[in-house]
Amino acid sequence: MGVQRLSGMQKQVLSLYRGFLRAARSKSEEERRNMESIVSQEFRRNSKEVDRKNFLYIEYLLRRGTRQLDQLKNPGTTGLSSLQVDLSKFN
């Protein structure tokens, strides 16, 4: 049994996740723990709720996540929040 190869989109998602964790390291200890918790919760929630074949919505989440990561890298950013989006709009 061989190792399953990741698709390009899966690699992008993992890269974004690692980027969030790296960016959180530059914040204070309390902010870092809070950010890591939110990031982990968001990625886990989306992995369970989003259909793997809903490429349009996954691409939207990647774009939104990339913008959030860019904001998080700003030294003046001290927090992160979560947003719920209605999935039915993307089906």
C-alpha positions as CSV (number, residue, x, y, z in Angstrom):
1,M,0.0,0.0,0.0
2,G,1.6,3.3,-1.1
3,V,1.5,6.8,0.2
4,Q,-1.5,8.8,-1.0
5,R,-0.3,11.8,-3.0
6,L,-1.8,15.2,-2.1
7,S,-3.6,17.3,-4.8
8,G,-2.5,20.8,-5.5
9,M,-5.4,22.2,-3.5
10,Q,-4.6,20.0,-0.5
11,K,-1.1,21.2,-0.6
12,Q,-2.3,24.8,-0.6
13,V,-4.6,24.2,2.4
14,L,-1.7,22.6,4.4
15,S,0.6,25.4,3.4
16,L,-2.0,28.0,4.6
17,Y,-2.4,26.1,7.9
18,R,1.4,26.1,8.5
19,G,1.5,29.8,7.5
20,F,-1.0,30.6,10.2
21,L,0.9,28.6,12.8
22,R,4.2,30.4,11.9
23,A,2.5,33.8,12.0
24,A,1.1,33.0,15.4
25,R,4.6,32.4,16.8
26,S,5.4,36.1,16.3
27,K,2.7,37.2,18.7
28,S,2.7,37.2,22.5
29,E,2.2,33.8,24.3
30,E,-1.5,34.4,25.1
31,E,-2.3,35.7,21.6
32,R,-0.4,32.8,20.1
33,R,-2.4,30.2,22.0
34,N,-5.6,31.9,21.1
35,M,-4.7,32.1,17.4
36,E,-3.6,28.5,17.3
37,S,-6.8,27.4,18.9
38,I,-9.0,29.4,16.4
39,V,-7.0,28.3,13.4
40,S,-7.2,24.6,14.5
41,Q,-10.9,24.9,15.1
42,E,-11.6,26.6,11.8
43,F,-9.6,24.1,9.7
44,R,-11.1,21.1,11.5
45,R,-14.7,22.5,11.2
46,N,-14.2,23.2,7.5
47,S,-12.7,19.7,6.9
48,K,-15.8,18.2,8.3
49,E,-18.4,20.5,6.9
50,V,-17.1,21.3,3.4
51,D,-17.6,18.7,0.7
52,R,-14.2,17.8,-0.8
53,K,-15.6,18.2,-4.3
54,N,-16.9,21.7,-3.7
55,F,-13.9,23.3,-5.3
56,L,-15.5,26.7,-5.7
57,Y,-16.0,27.1,-2.0
58,I,-12.6,25.6,-1.1
59,E,-11.0,28.1,-3.4
60,Y,-13.0,30.9,-1.8
61,L,-11.8,29.7,1.7
62,L,-8.2,29.6,0.5
63,R,-8.4,33.2,-0.8
64,R,-10.1,34.4,2.4
65,G,-7.5,32.6,4.5
66,T,-4.6,34.0,2.5
67,R,-6.0,37.6,3.1
68,Q,-6.4,36.8,6.8
69,L,-2.9,35.5,7.0
70,D,-1.5,38.6,5.3
71,Q,-3.3,40.7,7.9
72,L,-2.1,38.5,10.7
73,K,1.5,38.9,9.6
74,N,1.1,42.7,10.3
75,P,2.9,43.4,13.6
76,G,0.0,45.6,14.7
77,T,-2.5,42.7,14.5
78,T,-3.2,41.3,17.9
79,G,-6.1,39.0,17.4
80,L,-8.0,36.7,15.2
81,S,-11.7,35.9,15.0
82,S,-13.9,33.3,13.3
83,L,-16.7,33.9,10.8
84,Q,-19.5,31.5,9.8
85,V,-20.5,31.5,6.2
86,D,-23.7,29.9,4.7
87,L,-22.4,26.9,2.7
88,S,-25.7,26.7,0.6
89,K,-24.6,29.8,-1.4
90,F,-21.7,27.8,-2.9
91,N,-23.6,24.6,-3.9
